[in-house]
Amino acid sequence: MQANYSIWLEKSGYSHNTISGYQSEIRRVEEHYGNLDQHYDQDGFRQLAETFAYSRSDAREGRPNPTRLQIDGDIYTNLASYRRAMASYAKFRKTRVQAFTA
């Protein structure tokens, strides 16, 4: 995770709690899947997003957690939170690229 991600989140209007949560979730994903910047550069998180896909139907059918993360509590809700954090990081990366190419 790039150091200026938290600055970008703050300037984008995210609350302190959201910033803290996203950073924590991104760090945890990196602990289990490696550097997110490499994943983003490889395919824009496509494969990683597929790994974190988990629907309400999956939850109703009792499907197991598809990720390497240990999740205590509701799998659907937790993975949705991780997906939001990764989507935010992807937006951060895309914004940075556009800033350099504009």
Chimera marker file (.cmm) of the C-alpha trace (Angstrom):
<marker_set name="trace">
<marker id="1" x="0.000" y="0.000" z="0.000" r="1" g="1" b="0" radius="0.5"/>
<marker id="2" x="1.363" y="3.351" z="-0.976" r="1" g="1" b="0" radius="0.5"/>
<marker id="3" x="2.004" y="5.760" z="1.897" r="1" g="1" b="0" radius="0.5"/>
<marker id="4" x="-0.026" y="8.576" z="0.340" r="1" g="1" b="0" radius="0.5"/>
<marker id="5" x="-3.203" y="6.459" z="0.179" r="1" g="1" b="0" radius="0.5"/>
<marker id="6" x="-4.332" y="7.827" z="3.557" r="1" g="1" b="0" radius="0.5"/>
<marker id="7" x="-3.781" y="11.403" z="2.350" r="1" g="1" b="0" radius="0.5"/>
<marker id="8" x="-5.854" y="10.674" z="-0.758" r="1" g="1" b="0" radius="0.5"/>
<marker id="9" x="-8.633" y="9.176" z="1.381" r="1" g="1" b="0" radius="0.5"/>
<marker id="10" x="-8.650" y="12.235" z="3.618" r="1" g="1" b="0" radius="0.5"/>
<marker id="11" x="-8.700" y="14.667" z="0.679" r="1" g="1" b="0" radius="0.5"/>
<marker id="12" x="-11.480" y="12.597" z="-0.900" r="1" g="1" b="0" radius="0.5"/>
<marker id="13" x="-13.673" y="13.260" z="2.132" r="1" g="1" b="0" radius="0.5"/>
<marker id="14" x="-13.633" y="9.878" z="3.829" r="1" g="1" b="0" radius="0.5"/>
<marker id="15" x="-14.232" y="9.875" z="7.591" r="1" g="1" b="0" radius="0.5"/>
<marker id="16" x="-11.447" y="9.078" z="10.046" r="1" g="1" b="0" radius="0.5"/>
<marker id="17" x="-13.062" y="5.715" z="10.876" r="1" g="1" b="0" radius="0.5"/>
<marker id="18" x="-13.372" y="4.760" z="7.210" r="1" g="1" b="0" radius="0.5"/>
<marker id="19" x="-9.754" y="5.741" z="6.529" r="1" g="1" b="0" radius="0.5"/>
<marker id="20" x="-8.551" y="3.661" z="9.456" r="1" g="1" b="0" radius="0.5"/>
<marker id="21" x="-10.734" y="0.716" z="8.440" r="1" g="1" b="0" radius="0.5"/>
<marker id="22" x="-9.685" y="0.766" z="4.788" r="1" g="1" b="0" radius="0.5"/>
<marker id="23" x="-6.006" y="0.964" z="5.688" r="1" g="1" b="0" radius="0.5"/>
<marker id="24" x="-6.362" y="-1.936" z="8.103" r="1" g="1" b="0" radius="0.5"/>
<marker id="25" x="-8.220" y="-4.037" z="5.545" r="1" g="1" b="0" radius="0.5"/>
<marker id="26" x="-5.709" y="-3.266" z="2.790" r="1" g="1" b="0" radius="0.5"/>
<marker id="27" x="-2.817" y="-4.225" z="5.096" r="1" g="1" b="0" radius="0.5"/>
<marker id="28" x="-4.560" y="-7.480" z="5.963" r="1" g="1" b="0" radius="0.5"/>
<marker id="29" x="-5.176" y="-8.340" z="2.314" r="1" g="1" b="0" radius="0.5"/>
<marker id="30" x="-1.502" y="-7.641" z="1.596" r="1" g="1" b="0" radius="0.5"/>
<marker id="31" x="-0.457" y="-9.938" z="4.451" r="1" g="1" b="0" radius="0.5"/>
<marker id="32" x="-2.280" y="-12.826" z="2.762" r="1" g="1" b="0" radius="0.5"/>
<marker id="33" x="-2.030" y="-11.970" z="-0.952" r="1" g="1" b="0" radius="0.5"/>
<marker id="34" x="1.075" y="-9.825" z="-1.338" r="1" g="1" b="0" radius="0.5"/>
<marker id="35" x="1.589" y="-6.291" z="-2.573" r="1" g="1" b="0" radius="0.5"/>
<marker id="36" x="-1.666" y="-4.756" z="-3.826" r="1" g="1" b="0" radius="0.5"/>
<marker id="37" x="0.139" y="-2.444" z="-6.206" r="1" g="1" b="0" radius="0.5"/>
<marker id="38" x="1.491" y="-5.492" z="-8.021" r="1" g="1" b="0" radius="0.5"/>
<marker id="39" x="-2.010" y="-6.978" z="-8.201" r="1" g="1" b="0" radius="0.5"/>
<marker id="40" x="-3.358" y="-3.685" z="-9.537" r="1" g="1" b="0" radius="0.5"/>
<marker id="41" x="-0.570" y="-3.372" z="-12.103" r="1" g="1" b="0" radius="0.5"/>
<marker id="42" x="-1.114" y="-6.966" z="-13.214" r="1" g="1" b="0" radius="0.5"/>
<marker id="43" x="-4.844" y="-6.849" z="-13.926" r="1" g="1" b="0" radius="0.5"/>
<marker id="44" x="-6.533" y="-4.006" z="-12.043" r="1" g="1" b="0" radius="0.5"/>
<marker id="45" x="-7.498" y="-6.409" z="-9.205" r="1" g="1" b="0" radius="0.5"/>
<marker id="46" x="-9.570" y="-8.627" z="-11.512" r="1" g="1" b="0" radius="0.5"/>
<marker id="47" x="-8.276" y="-11.938" z="-10.135" r="1" g="1" b="0" radius="0.5"/>
<marker id="48" x="-8.200" y="-10.698" z="-6.566" r="1" g="1" b="0" radius="0.5"/>
<marker id="49" x="-11.766" y="-9.410" z="-6.865" r="1" g="1" b="0" radius="0.5"/>
<marker id="50" x="-12.861" y="-12.848" z="-8.085" r="1" g="1" b="0" radius="0.5"/>
<marker id="51" x="-11.293" y="-14.382" z="-4.984" r="1" g="1" b="0" radius="0.5"/>
<marker id="52" x="-13.275" y="-12.024" z="-2.732" r="1" g="1" b="0" radius="0.5"/>
<marker id="53" x="-16.581" y="-12.571" z="-4.548" r="1" g="1" b="0" radius="0.5"/>
<marker id="54" x="-19.224" y="-13.828" z="-2.129" r="1" g="1" b="0" radius="0.5"/>
<marker id="55" x="-22.926" y="-13.198" z="-2.624" r="1" g="1" b="0" radius="0.5"/>
<marker id="56" x="-25.922" y="-13.225" z="-0.342" r="1" g="1" b="0" radius="0.5"/>
<marker id="57" x="-26.873" y="-16.459" z="-2.095" r="1" g="1" b="0" radius="0.5"/>
<marker id="58" x="-23.482" y="-17.917" z="-1.124" r="1" g="1" b="0" radius="0.5"/>
<marker id="59" x="-24.189" y="-16.901" z="2.470" r="1" g="1" b="0" radius="0.5"/>
<marker id="60" x="-27.704" y="-18.410" z="2.449" r="1" g="1" b="0" radius="0.5"/>
<marker id="61" x="-26.306" y="-21.669" z="1.101" r="1" g="1" b="0" radius="0.5"/>
<marker id="62" x="-23.608" y="-21.725" z="3.777" r="1" g="1" b="0" radius="0.5"/>
<marker id="63" x="-20.705" y="-21.649" z="1.354" r="1" g="1" b="0" radius="0.5"/>
<marker id="64" x="-17.313" y="-21.311" z="3.020" r="1" g="1" b="0" radius="0.5"/>
<marker id="65" x="-15.125" y="-18.227" z="2.986" r="1" g="1" b="0" radius="0.5"/>
<marker id="66" x="-13.362" y="-18.279" z="-0.427" r="1" g="1" b="0" radius="0.5"/>
<marker id="67" x="-10.378" y="-16.224" z="0.763" r="1" g="1" b="0" radius="0.5"/>
<marker id="68" x="-7.230" y="-16.902" z="2.766" r="1" g="1" b="0" radius="0.5"/>
<marker id="69" x="-8.438" y="-14.500" z="5.459" r="1" g="1" b="0" radius="0.5"/>
<marker id="70" x="-9.670" y="-15.844" z="8.780" r="1" g="1" b="0" radius="0.5"/>
<marker id="71" x="-13.093" y="-14.251" z="9.225" r="1" g="1" b="0" radius="0.5"/>
<marker id="72" x="-14.964" y="-14.277" z="12.476" r="1" g="1" b="0" radius="0.5"/>
<marker id="73" x="-18.577" y="-13.298" z="12.037" r="1" g="1" b="0" radius="0.5"/>
<marker id="74" x="-20.631" y="-12.788" z="8.919" r="1" g="1" b="0" radius="0.5"/>
<marker id="75" x="-18.583" y="-13.734" z="5.853" r="1" g="1" b="0" radius="0.5"/>
<marker id="76" x="-20.742" y="-11.760" z="3.415" r="1" g="1" b="0" radius="0.5"/>
<marker id="77" x="-20.544" y="-8.499" z="5.376" r="1" g="1" b="0" radius="0.5"/>
<marker id="78" x="-16.829" y="-8.816" z="6.069" r="1" g="1" b="0" radius="0.5"/>
<marker id="79" x="-15.894" y="-9.612" z="2.474" r="1" g="1" b="0" radius="0.5"/>
<marker id="80" x="-18.101" y="-6.754" z="1.251" r="1" g="1" b="0" radius="0.5"/>
<marker id="81" x="-16.057" y="-4.437" z="3.459" r="1" g="1" b="0" radius="0.5"/>
<marker id="82" x="-12.805" y="-5.776" z="2.009" r="1" g="1" b="0" radius="0.5"/>
<marker id="83" x="-14.175" y="-5.332" z="-1.514" r="1" g="1" b="0" radius="0.5"/>
<marker id="84" x="-15.042" y="-1.695" z="-0.737" r="1" g="1" b="0" radius="0.5"/>
<marker id="85" x="-11.528" y="-1.075" z="0.590" r="1" g="1" b="0" radius="0.5"/>
<marker id="86" x="-9.974" y="-2.641" z="-2.527" r="1" g="1" b="0" radius="0.5"/>
<marker id="87" x="-12.307" y="-0.641" z="-4.787" r="1" g="1" b="0" radius="0.5"/>
<marker id="88" x="-11.212" y="2.512" z="-2.989" r="1" g="1" b="0" radius="0.5"/>
<marker id="89" x="-7.558" y="1.584" z="-3.461" r="1" g="1" b="0" radius="0.5"/>
<marker id="90" x="-8.177" y="0.903" z="-7.153" r="1" g="1" b="0" radius="0.5"/>
<marker id="91" x="-9.819" y="4.337" z="-7.468" r="1" g="1" b="0" radius="0.5"/>
<marker id="92" x="-6.798" y="5.871" z="-5.714" r="1" g="1" b="0" radius="0.5"/>
<marker id="93" x="-4.449" y="4.162" z="-8.154" r="1" g="1" b="0" radius="0.5"/>
<marker id="94" x="-6.545" y="5.149" z="-11.181" r="1" g="1" b="0" radius="0.5"/>
<marker id="95" x="-6.747" y="8.772" z="-9.991" r="1" g="1" b="0" radius="0.5"/>
<marker id="96" x="-2.988" y="8.889" z="-9.554" r="1" g="1" b="0" radius="0.5"/>
<marker id="97" x="-2.404" y="7.542" z="-13.072" r="1" g="1" b="0" radius="0.5"/>
<marker id="98" x="-4.822" y="10.056" z="-14.553" r="1" g="1" b="0" radius="0.5"/>
<marker id="99" x="-3.098" y="12.890" z="-12.673" r="1" g="1" b="0" radius="0.5"/>
<marker id="100" x="0.226" y="11.954" z="-14.248" r="1" g="1" b="0" radius="0.5"/>
<marker id="101" x="-1.189" y="11.518" z="-17.762" r="1" g="1" b="0" radius="0.5"/>
<marker id="102" x="-3.353" y="14.657" z="-17.811" r="1" g="1" b="0" radius="0.5"/>
<link id1="1" id2="2" r="1" g="1" b="0" radius="0.2"/>
<link id1="2" id2="3" r="1" g="1" b="0" radius="0.2"/>
<link id1="3" id2="4" r="1" g="1" b="0" radius="0.2"/>
<link id1="4" id2="5" r="1" g="1" b="0" radius="0.2"/>
<link id1="5" id2="6" r="1" g="1" b="0" radius="0.2"/>
<link id1="6" id2="7" r="1" g="1" b="0" radius="0.2"/>
<link id1="7" id2="8" r="1" g="1" b="0" radius="0.2"/>
<link id1="8" id2="9" r="1" g="1" b="0" radius="0.2"/>
<link id1="9" id2="10" r="1" g="1" b="0" radius="0.2"/>
<link id1="10" id2="11" r="1" g="1" b="0" radius="0.2"/>
<link id1="11" id2="12" r="1" g="1" b="0" radius="0.2"/>
<link id1="12" id2="13" r="1" g="1" b="0" radius="0.2"/>
<link id1="13" id2="14" r="1" g="1" b="0" radius="0.2"/>
<link id1="14" id2="15" r="1" g="1" b="0" radius="0.2"/>
<link id1="15" id2="16" r="1" g="1" b="0" radius="0.2"/>
<link id1="16" id2="17" r="1" g="1" b="0" radius="0.2"/>
<link id1="17" id2="18" r="1" g="1" b="0" radius="0.2"/>
<link id1="18" id2="19" r="1" g="1" b="0" radius="0.2"/>
<link id1="19" id2="20" r="1" g="1" b="0" radius="0.2"/>
<link id1="20" id2="21" r="1" g="1" b="0" radius="0.2"/>
<link id1="21" id2="22" r="1" g="1" b="0" radius="0.2"/>
<link id1="22" id2="23" r="1" g="1" b="0" radius="0.2"/>
<link id1="23" id2="24" r="1" g="1" b="0" radius="0.2"/>
<link id1="24" id2="25" r="1" g="1" b="0" radius="0.2"/>
<link id1="25" id2="26" r="1" g="1" b="0" radius="0.2"/>
<link id1="26" id2="27" r="1" g="1" b="0" radius="0.2"/>
<link id1="27" id2="28" r="1" g="1" b="0" radius="0.2"/>
<link id1="28" id2="29" r="1" g="1" b="0" radius="0.2"/>
<link id1="29" id2="30" r="1" g="1" b="0" radius="0.2"/>
<link id1="30" id2="31" r="1" g="1" b="0" radius="0.2"/>
<link id1="31" id2="32" r="1" g="1" b="0" radius="0.2"/>
<link id1="32" id2="33" r="1" g="1" b="0" radius="0.2"/>
<link id1="33" id2="34" r="1" g="1" b="0" radius="0.2"/>
<link id1="34" id2="35" r="1" g="1" b="0" radius="0.2"/>
<link id1="35" id2="36" r="1" g="1" b="0" radius="0.2"/>
<link id1="36" id2="37" r="1" g="1" b="0" radius="0.2"/>
<link id1="37" id2="38" r="1" g="1" b="0" radius="0.2"/>
<link id1="38" id2="39" r="1" g="1" b="0" radius="0.2"/>
<link id1="39" id2="40" r="1" g="1" b="0" radius="0.2"/>
<link id1="40" id2="41" r="1" g="1" b="0" radius="0.2"/>
<link id1="41" id2="42" r="1" g="1" b="0" radius="0.2"/>
<link id1="42" id2="43" r="1" g="1" b="0" radius="0.2"/>
<link id1="43" id2="44" r="1" g="1" b="0" radius="0.2"/>
<link id1="44" id2="45" r="1" g="1" b="0" radius="0.2"/>
<link id1="45" id2="46" r="1" g="1" b="0" radius="0.2"/>
<link id1="46" id2="47" r="1" g="1" b="0" radius="0.2"/>
<link id1="47" id2="48" r="1" g="1" b="0" radius="0.2"/>
<link id1="48" id2="49" r="1" g="1" b="0" radius="0.2"/>
<link id1="49" id2="50" r="1" g="1" b="0" radius="0.2"/>
<link id1="50" id2="51" r="1" g="1" b="0" radius="0.2"/>
<link id1="51" id2="52" r="1" g="1" b="0" radius="0.2"/>
<link id1="52" id2="53" r="1" g="1" b="0" radius="0.2"/>
<link id1="53" id2="54" r="1" g="1" b="0" radius="0.2"/>
<link id1="54" id2="55" r="1" g="1" b="0" radius="0.2"/>
<link id1="55" id2="56" r="1" g="1" b="0" radius="0.2"/>
<link id1="56" id2="57" r="1" g="1" b="0" radius="0.2"/>
<link id1="57" id2="58" r="1" g="1" b="0" radius="0.2"/>
<link id1="58" id2="59" r="1" g="1" b="0" radius="0.2"/>
<link id1="59" id2="60" r="1" g="1" b="0" radius="0.2"/>
<link id1="60" id2="61" r="1" g="1" b="0" radius="0.2"/>
<link id1="61" id2="62" r="1" g="1" b="0" radius="0.2"/>
<link id1="62" id2="63" r="1" g="1" b="0" radius="0.2"/>
<link id1="63" id2="64" r="1" g="1" b="0" radius="0.2"/>
<link id1="64" id2="65" r="1" g="1" b="0" radius="0.2"/>
<link id1="65" id2="66" r="1" g="1" b="0" radius="0.2"/>
<link id1="66" id2="67" r="1" g="1" b="0" radius="0.2"/>
<link id1="67" id2="68" r="1" g="1" b="0" radius="0.2"/>
<link id1="68" id2="69" r="1" g="1" b="0" radius="0.2"/>
<link id1="69" id2="70" r="1" g="1" b="0" radius="0.2"/>
<link id1="70" id2="71" r="1" g="1" b="0" radius="0.2"/>
<link id1="71" id2="72" r="1" g="1" b="0" radius="0.2"/>
<link id1="72" id2="73" r="1" g="1" b="0" radius="0.2"/>
<link id1="73" id2="74" r="1" g="1" b="0" radius="0.2"/>
<link id1="74" id2="75" r="1" g="1" b="0" radius="0.2"/>
<link id1="75" id2="76" r="1" g="1" b="0" radius="0.2"/>
<link id1="76" id2="77" r="1" g="1" b="0" radius="0.2"/>
<link id1="77" id2="78" r="1" g="1" b="0" radius="0.2"/>
<link id1="78" id2="79" r="1" g="1" b="0" radius="0.2"/>
<link id1="79" id2="80" r="1" g="1" b="0" radius="0.2"/>
<link id1="80" id2="81" r="1" g="1" b="0" radius="0.2"/>
<link id1="81" id2="82" r="1" g="1" b="0" radius="0.2"/>
<link id1="82" id2="83" r="1" g="1" b="0" radius="0.2"/>
<link id1="83" id2="84" r="1" g="1" b="0" radius="0.2"/>
<link id1="84" id2="85" r="1" g="1" b="0" radius="0.2"/>
<link id1="85" id2="86" r="1" g="1" b="0" radius="0.2"/>
<link id1="86" id2="87" r="1" g="1" b="0" radius="0.2"/>
<link id1="87" id2="88" r="1" g="1" b="0" radius="0.2"/>
<link id1="88" id2="89" r="1" g="1" b="0" radius="0.2"/>
<link id1="89" id2="90" r="1" g="1" b="0" radius="0.2"/>
<link id1="90" id2="91" r="1" g="1" b="0" radius="0.2"/>
<link id1="91" id2="92" r="1" g="1" b="0" radius="0.2"/>
<link id1="92" id2="93" r="1" g="1" b="0" radius="0.2"/>
<link id1="93" id2="94" r="1" g="1" b="0" radius="0.2"/>
<link id1="94" id2="95" r="1" g="1" b="0" radius="0.2"/>
<link id1="95" id2="96" r="1" g="1" b="0" radius="0.2"/>
<link id1="96" id2="97" r="1" g="1" b="0" radius="0.2"/>
<link id1="97" id2="98" r="1" g="1" b="0" radius="0.2"/>
<link id1="98" id2="99" r="1" g="1" b="0" radius="0.2"/>
<link id1="99" id2="100" r="1" g="1" b="0" radius="0.2"/>
<link id1="100" id2="101" r="1" g="1" b="0" radius="0.2"/>
<link id1="101" id2="102" r="1" g="1" b="0" radius="0.2"/>
</marker_set>
